[in-house]
């Protein structure tokens, strides 16, 4: 069984892909929003999948680090890479541009909730600085509310809560290779 996402409302539709051949076009009508859309089988996905059964938390160790979104009542575990510079973290939503989109139905997380700045010091150390975007529900670090204009340096293992969703910072391991 294959799951596809409605381009309008982002709800999933399921179908049996074994009944069709590669290159065949299929037309669907979303049960929720009644949007009609089509797909072509056998084409590679445009973006890498975010959903995995057991995502590798250390997959981005040799890059700039990552965040590991912990499972909650709204979603599933996700590992999302960080890049050098500002990383806008927020709820994945059609039309909203964020660098680290967390796939969740948690409406208490803003679409642009917080920003993690990743930079390399002259000594070759990767430094992570967190600030609120600002958000409606606030950003919590180790159960402490981050102030409106406050910037906080966070390190590997920092627990950050956005609404009802929590993630753990996984710092890069090989700062000297940057």
C-alpha positions as CSV (number, residue, x, y, z in Angstrom):
1,X,0.0,0.0,0.0
2,X,1.2,3.5,-0.9
3,X,0.3,6.7,0.8
4,X,0.2,10.0,-1.0
5,X,-0.6,13.5,0.4
6,X,-3.3,15.8,-0.9
7,X,-1.6,19.0,-2.3
8,X,-4.4,21.2,-0.9
9,X,-5.3,19.9,2.6
10,X,-2.3,17.6,3.2
11,X,-4.4,14.6,4.2
12,X,-3.1,11.2,3.2
13,X,-4.8,8.9,0.7
14,X,-3.9,5.2,0.4
15,X,-3.9,3.0,-2.7
16,X,-2.4,-0.3,-3.8
17,X,0.5,0.6,-6.2
18,X,1.0,-3.1,-7.2
19,X,-2.1,-2.9,-9.3
20,X,-0.6,-0.3,-11.6
21,X,2.5,-0.1,-13.9
22,X,5.4,2.4,-13.8
23,X,4.7,5.6,-15.8
24,X,1.0,5.2,-15.4
25,X,-1.0,8.4,-14.4
26,X,-3.6,8.1,-11.7
27,X,-6.3,10.6,-10.8
28,X,-7.5,11.0,-7.2
29,X,-10.2,13.0,-5.4
30,X,-9.5,13.9,-1.8
31,X,-12.2,12.7,0.6
32,X,-11.7,15.7,2.9
33,X,-11.5,18.7,0.6
34,X,-12.7,17.2,-2.7
35,X,-9.6,18.4,-4.5
36,X,-8.9,16.4,-7.7
37,X,-5.2,15.8,-8.5
38,X,-3.1,13.3,-10.4
39,X,0.2,11.5,-9.9
40,X,2.5,9.5,-12.3
41,X,3.9,6.3,-10.9
42,X,7.6,5.4,-11.1
43,X,9.0,8.9,-10.8
44,X,11.5,9.6,-8.0
45,X,10.1,11.7,-5.1
46,X,10.9,15.4,-5.2
47,X,11.9,15.6,-1.5
48,X,13.4,12.9,0.7
49,X,10.9,11.2,3.0
50,X,10.7,12.6,6.5
51,X,8.7,9.7,7.9
52,X,10.8,6.6,8.8
53,X,10.0,3.8,11.2
54,X,13.4,4.2,13.0
55,X,15.2,7.4,11.8
56,X,18.9,7.5,12.4
57,X,19.6,10.2,15.0
58,X,23.3,10.5,14.1
59,X,22.8,10.6,10.3
60,X,23.8,14.3,10.2
61,X,26.7,14.1,12.6
62,X,29.2,15.0,9.9
63,X,27.2,18.1,8.8
64,X,25.8,20.8,11.1
65,X,23.9,18.6,13.5
66,X,20.2,17.9,13.7
67,X,17.1,17.9,15.9
68,X,15.3,14.7,16.9
69,X,11.6,15.3,17.3
70,X,10.3,13.1,20.0
71,X,7.0,11.2,19.4
72,X,4.0,12.8,21.0
73,X,0.2,12.4,20.7
74,X,0.3,14.4,17.5
75,X,2.9,12.6,15.5
76,X,6.0,10.4,15.2
77,X,9.7,10.6,15.7
78,X,11.6,12.7,13.1
79,X,15.3,13.6,12.5
80,X,15.7,16.9,10.7
81,X,19.1,18.3,9.6
82,X,20.3,21.8,10.5
83,X,22.4,24.0,8.2
84,X,24.9,26.8,8.9
85,X,23.2,30.1,9.7
86,X,19.6,30.7,10.8
87,X,17.3,27.6,10.8
88,X,13.6,28.6,11.2
89,X,11.8,25.8,13.0
90,X,8.1,25.4,12.8
91,X,5.0,23.4,11.9
92,X,5.0,22.1,8.3
93,X,2.2,23.8,6.4
94,X,1.5,24.5,2.8
95,X,2.7,28.0,1.8
96,X,4.9,28.5,4.9
97,X,8.6,28.6,4.3
98,X,10.6,27.1,7.1
99,X,14.1,25.6,7.1
100,X,13.2,22.8,9.6
101,X,9.6,21.8,9.0
102,X,8.2,19.5,11.7
103,X,5.4,17.3,10.4
104,X,2.7,17.5,13.1
105,X,-0.9,18.3,13.7
106,X,0.0,20.2,16.9
107,X,-1.8,23.5,16.4
108,X,-0.1,24.9,19.5
109,X,3.2,25.0,17.5
110,X,3.5,28.1,15.3
111,X,4.3,27.8,11.6
112,X,7.5,29.8,12.4
113,X,8.1,29.0,16.0
114,X,11.8,29.4,16.9
115,X,15.1,30.0,15.2
116,X,18.3,28.0,15.8
117,X,21.4,29.8,14.6
118,X,24.4,27.5,13.8
119,X,27.8,29.1,13.4
120,X,31.4,28.0,13.4
121,X,33.8,29.9,15.8
122,X,37.3,30.8,14.9
123,X,38.4,27.9,17.1
124,X,36.5,25.5,14.9
125,X,33.7,24.9,17.4
126,X,30.0,24.7,16.3
127,X,27.8,27.0,18.4
128,X,24.0,26.7,18.6
129,X,22.0,29.7,19.6
130,X,18.2,29.5,20.1
131,X,15.6,32.3,20.1
132,X,11.8,32.5,19.9
133,X,10.5,33.6,16.5
134,X,8.3,35.1,18.3
135,X,5.6,32.4,18.9
136,X,2.2,32.5,20.6
137,X,2.9,29.7,23.0
138,X,6.6,30.4,23.7
139,X,9.7,28.3,23.4
140,X,10.9,26.3,26.4
141,X,14.5,25.0,26.9
142,X,14.8,22.3,29.6
143,X,11.4,23.4,30.9
144,X,12.4,27.1,31.2
145,X,10.5,29.7,29.1
146,X,12.8,31.6,26.7
147,X,12.2,35.4,27.0
148,X,10.8,37.4,24.0
149,X,14.2,38.9,22.9
150,X,16.4,36.4,24.7
151,X,19.0,34.4,22.9
152,X,20.3,31.2,24.6
153,X,23.3,29.1,23.7
154,X,22.3,25.4,23.6
155,X,24.4,22.3,23.4
156,X,24.1,18.7,22.5
157,X,21.1,17.1,24.3
158,X,19.2,20.3,25.0
159,X,15.5,19.6,25.3
160,X,13.4,22.2,23.5
161,X,9.5,22.3,23.7
162,X,7.4,24.1,21.1
163,X,3.7,23.9,22.0
164,X,3.1,20.2,22.7
165,X,6.0,19.0,20.6
166,X,9.5,18.4,22.0
167,X,12.8,17.9,20.2
168,X,16.4,17.2,21.3
169,X,19.4,19.0,19.8
170,X,22.0,16.6,18.3
171,X,25.2,18.5,17.8
172,X,27.7,17.8,15.0
173,X,30.6,15.6,16.0
174,X,33.4,16.7,13.7
175,X,33.8,20.4,14.1
176,X,37.4,20.3,12.9
177,X,36.5,19.2,9.4
178,X,34.3,22.3,8.6
